[in-house]
Amino acid sequence: MPIIREVILSTIDQLGNAQLAPIGLIKDGSGWIVAPFRPSKTGDNLAQTPFAVANYTDDAAIFAGLITGRHEWPLVAAKTIPVPRLACALAHAELRVTRFENDAARPRFCCEILHREQHAPFEGFNRARNAVLECAILLTRLHLLPREKIDREIEYLAIAVEKTAGAREREAWSWLMQKREAYYAANSAAASNATAQAGAQSQAVLRASGEVSISAPKST
């Protein structure tokens, strides 16, 4: 299996509007493959403007923020392409799409690296930041995985947050927990509404057919 590098990818549409997305780049020789699932704004942008910036950052709050709808992060101009980069990136690579492999579910944009640049030193790993990143990725699968698995993995990741997080990591973690709870609350409400609607429809069918539902006798 090829290595996958978790980055913040910046792209632009044909009007020059920037888009940031957390994504796992797939190593492809000396370049990278961007393989977003459809539908994808990132994929649409790459089809319109075949350039991107891979932003390398150790700030897990940006991953958590983008996953939870916080899309505004400072950008600055890149060196060789029209796509901007993250202002706070430790480093970045400027990419150009050289080949497109179409797929109904997950097209692949094969990219060469045009330019690399270092901006700040990497000062070591932090378990809480890693946990925030893993949790952010996990929450993109809320619709795919059973709640028991989601909750079990979050319970384990929370240990690193409790022991090693700073204020920024705790805030990012709180964004993710709010997203999880909002998702399950919405699903629970939707399930309750569906059950109520099904019951009402069933009663309507019985009345239309002349049948009546069995109910408890009224007390006298």
C-alpha positions as CSV (number, residue, x, y, z in Angstrom):
1,M,0.0,0.0,0.0
2,P,1.3,3.5,-0.8
3,I,1.9,6.0,1.9
4,I,-0.9,8.5,2.6
5,R,-0.1,12.0,3.8
6,E,-2.8,14.0,5.7
7,V,-2.7,17.6,4.5
8,I,-4.9,20.6,4.0
9,L,-5.4,21.0,0.3
10,S,-6.1,24.3,-1.2
11,T,-7.7,24.7,-4.6
12,I,-9.6,27.4,-6.5
13,D,-12.6,27.5,-8.8
14,Q,-12.6,29.2,-12.2
15,L,-13.5,32.5,-10.6
16,G,-10.5,32.3,-8.2
17,N,-12.4,31.5,-5.1
18,A,-10.3,29.4,-2.7
19,Q,-11.4,26.1,-1.1
20,L,-9.6,24.3,1.8
21,A,-10.1,20.6,2.4
22,P,-8.5,18.1,4.7
23,I,-7.5,15.1,2.5
24,G,-5.1,12.2,2.4
25,L,-2.7,12.5,-0.5
26,I,-1.6,9.2,-2.0
27,K,2.1,8.9,-2.8
28,D,2.8,8.3,-6.5
29,G,6.5,8.1,-7.3
30,S,7.8,11.6,-6.9
31,G,4.3,13.1,-7.0
32,W,0.9,12.8,-5.3
33,I,-2.6,11.6,-6.2
34,V,-5.6,13.6,-5.1
35,A,-8.6,11.2,-5.0
36,P,-11.7,12.9,-3.6
37,F,-15.0,11.0,-3.3
38,R,-17.8,12.4,-5.4
39,P,-19.5,14.8,-5.0
40,S,-16.6,17.0,-4.1
41,K,-15.9,20.7,-4.4
42,T,-12.2,19.9,-4.5
43,G,-12.7,17.6,-7.5
44,D,-14.8,20.2,-9.2
45,N,-12.1,22.8,-8.6
46,L,-9.3,20.6,-9.9
47,A,-11.3,19.9,-13.1
48,Q,-11.6,23.7,-13.6
49,T,-8.2,24.9,-12.4
50,P,-5.6,22.0,-12.5
51,F,-3.4,23.3,-9.6
52,A,-3.4,22.8,-5.9
53,V,-1.3,23.4,-2.8
54,A,-0.6,20.7,-0.3
55,N,-0.3,22.5,3.0
56,Y,1.7,20.7,5.7
57,T,0.7,21.6,9.2
58,D,0.8,20.2,12.7
59,D,-2.1,22.3,13.8
60,A,-4.9,19.7,14.2
61,A,-7.4,22.5,14.9
62,I,-7.5,23.3,11.2
63,F,-8.5,19.8,10.4
64,A,-11.1,19.8,13.1
65,G,-12.3,23.2,12.1
66,L,-12.8,22.3,8.4
67,I,-14.6,19.1,9.4
68,T,-17.0,21.1,11.6
69,G,-17.8,23.9,9.2
70,R,-15.1,26.5,10.1
71,H,-13.8,27.3,6.7
72,E,-12.1,30.7,7.1
73,W,-8.4,30.4,7.6
74,P,-5.8,33.0,6.6
75,L,-4.2,32.5,3.1
76,V,-1.3,34.0,1.3
77,A,-0.1,33.7,-2.3
78,A,1.9,30.7,-3.4
79,K,5.1,31.1,-5.4
80,T,4.4,29.6,-8.8
81,I,0.7,28.8,-9.2
82,P,-2.5,30.9,-8.8
83,V,-3.8,28.8,-5.8
84,P,-3.0,30.3,-2.4
85,R,-1.5,28.5,0.6
86,L,-2.2,28.4,4.3
87,A,-0.5,31.3,6.0
88,C,0.4,29.1,9.0
89,A,1.7,26.1,7.1
90,L,5.0,24.7,8.3
91,A,5.7,23.9,4.6
92,H,3.9,23.5,1.4
93,A,4.1,21.9,-2.0
94,E,2.7,23.4,-5.2
95,L,1.0,20.8,-7.4
96,R,-0.1,20.6,-11.1
97,V,-2.4,17.9,-12.4
98,T,-0.7,16.0,-15.1
99,R,-3.2,13.1,-15.5
100,F,-6.9,12.5,-14.7
101,E,-8.3,9.0,-14.1
102,N,-12.1,9.1,-14.1
103,D,-14.2,7.0,-11.8
104,A,-17.8,7.2,-10.9
105,A,-17.1,7.1,-7.1
106,R,-13.5,8.4,-6.7
107,P,-11.7,10.1,-9.6
108,R,-7.9,10.4,-9.3
109,F,-6.0,13.6,-10.1
110,C,-2.3,12.7,-10.6
111,C,-0.1,15.6,-9.7
112,E,3.6,16.6,-10.1
113,I,5.3,18.9,-7.6
114,L,6.3,22.2,-9.1
115,H,7.7,23.9,-6.0
116,R,8.4,23.2,-2.3
117,E,9.0,25.6,0.4
118,Q,9.7,25.5,4.2
119,H,8.2,28.2,6.5
120,A,8.6,27.1,10.1
121,P,10.3,24.3,12.0
122,F,8.5,21.1,13.1
123,E,8.8,21.0,16.9
124,G,7.9,17.5,17.6
125,F,4.8,15.3,18.0
126,N,2.0,15.8,20.4
127,R,-0.4,13.0,21.2
128,A,-3.4,15.3,21.7
129,R,-2.9,16.8,18.2
130,N,-2.7,13.3,16.7
131,A,-5.9,12.3,18.6
132,V,-7.7,15.4,17.3
133,L,-6.6,14.5,13.7
134,E,-7.7,10.9,14.1
135,C,-11.1,11.9,15.6
136,A,-11.6,14.4,12.7
137,I,-11.1,11.6,10.2
138,L,-13.3,9.3,12.2
139,L,-16.2,11.8,12.1
140,T,-16.2,11.9,8.3
141,R,-17.4,8.3,8.6
142,L,-20.4,8.9,10.9
143,H,-22.8,7.8,8.2
144,L,-20.7,4.6,7.5
145,L,-19.8,3.2,10.9
146,P,-22.0,2.0,13.8
147,R,-22.2,4.3,16.8
148,E,-20.7,1.7,19.1
149,K,-17.5,1.8,17.1
150,I,-17.4,5.6,16.9
151,D,-17.9,6.0,20.6
152,R,-15.4,3.3,21.5
153,E,-12.7,4.9,19.4
154,I,-13.4,8.4,20.7
155,E,-13.3,7.1,24.3
156,Y,-9.7,5.8,23.6
157,L,-8.6,9.0,21.7
158,A,-9.9,11.1,24.6
159,I,-7.2,9.7,26.9
160,A,-4.5,11.5,24.9
161,V,-6.5,14.7,24.9
162,E,-7.0,14.6,28.6
163,K,-3.3,14.0,29.3
164,T,-1.4,16.0,26.7
165,A,-3.7,18.7,25.2
166,G,-3.2,22.5,25.3
167,A,-6.0,25.0,25.1
168,R,-6.1,24.9,21.2
169,E,-6.4,21.1,21.1
170,R,-9.1,21.1,23.8
171,E,-11.1,23.7,21.8
172,A,-10.7,21.6,18.6
173,W,-11.8,18.5,20.5
174,S,-14.9,20.3,21.7
175,W,-15.8,21.2,18.1
176,L,-15.6,17.5,17.2
177,M,-17.7,16.4,20.1
178,Q,-20.4,19.0,19.3
179,K,-20.5,17.7,15.7
180,R,-20.9,14.1,16.9
181,E,-23.7,14.9,19.3
182,A,-25.5,17.1,16.7
183,Y,-25.3,14.3,14.2
184,Y,-26.8,11.6,16.5
185,A,-29.4,14.0,17.8
186,A,-30.5,14.8,14.3
187,N,-30.6,11.1,13.4
188,S,-32.6,10.3,16.5
189,A,-35.2,13.0,15.7
190,A,-35.4,11.8,12.1
191,A,-35.9,8.2,13.2
192,S,-38.7,9.3,15.6
193,N,-40.4,11.3,12.9
194,A,-40.2,8.4,10.5
195,T,-41.8,6.1,13.0
196,A,-44.6,8.6,13.7
197,Q,-45.2,9.1,10.0
198,A,-45.3,5.3,9.4
199,G,-47.8,4.9,12.3
200,A,-50.0,7.6,10.9
201,Q,-49.9,6.2,7.4
202,S,-50.8,2.7,8.8
203,Q,-53.8,4.1,10.7
204,A,-54.9,6.0,7.5
205,V,-54.8,2.7,5.5
206,L,-56.8,0.9,8.2
207,R,-59.5,3.6,8.2
208,A,-59.7,3.6,4.5
209,S,-60.1,-0.2,4.3
210,G,-62.8,-0.1,7.0
211,E,-60.6,-1.8,9.7
212,V,-59.9,-0.3,13.1
213,S,-56.8,-0.7,15.2
214,I,-57.0,-2.5,18.5
215,S,-56.8,-0.1,21.4
216,A,-57.3,-0.4,25.1
217,P,-60.9,-0.1,26.3
218,K,-61.9,3.1,28.0
219,S,-62.5,2.9,31.7
220,T,-66.0,3.3,32.9
